[in-house]
């Protein structure tokens, strides 16, 4: 009986040792691909909401302090340059500026636009990531306020994890509706 009890205690001790060695604490800074991907997809969504609702501060919070927005050669680097670019775009945006042509059209509500992102492909390597994704935009800036596809293209992103949070370090925006901003003809994805 003692021999059997000793064997059982040794087996339980060995099992406890193996389990203890395989246990990873939730407080470690090790993240999985799935966690990083979820955080990056959240980053991309926050970027889109901030863009559509003209929330400049939230938009800037998706970039590193020296982050770059590049619309095929037109580059803005750092929060202050990006802020000024966004302010000028907001001032020139057509939404809400159109004048009704007839008296009955004066009840039109302000036009809006919504950006969407899809086909997200990511390469994550530690605290750096590259990404590719399609984007498209719907808008209702027309007399009937009907939703229409207004634009589409793709993003080429460089992202970094800063203090546990993923941020854009560089976002290149290709827009298939503007001849100068059309993306390359070869597949941008790996």
Secondary structure as UniProt FT lines:
FT   HELIX           2..22
FT   TURN            26..27
FT   HELIX           33..52
FT   TURN            53..54
FT   HELIX           56..60
FT   TURN            61..62
FT   STRAND          63..71
FT   TURN            72..73
FT   STRAND          74..77
FT   HELIX           78..92
FT   TURN            95..97
FT   HELIX           103..107
FT   STRAND          113..125
FT   TURN            126..127
FT   STRAND          128..139
FT   TURN            143..144
FT   STRAND          148..162
FT   TURN            163..164
FT   STRAND          165..175
FT   TURN            176..177
FT   HELIX           179..181
//
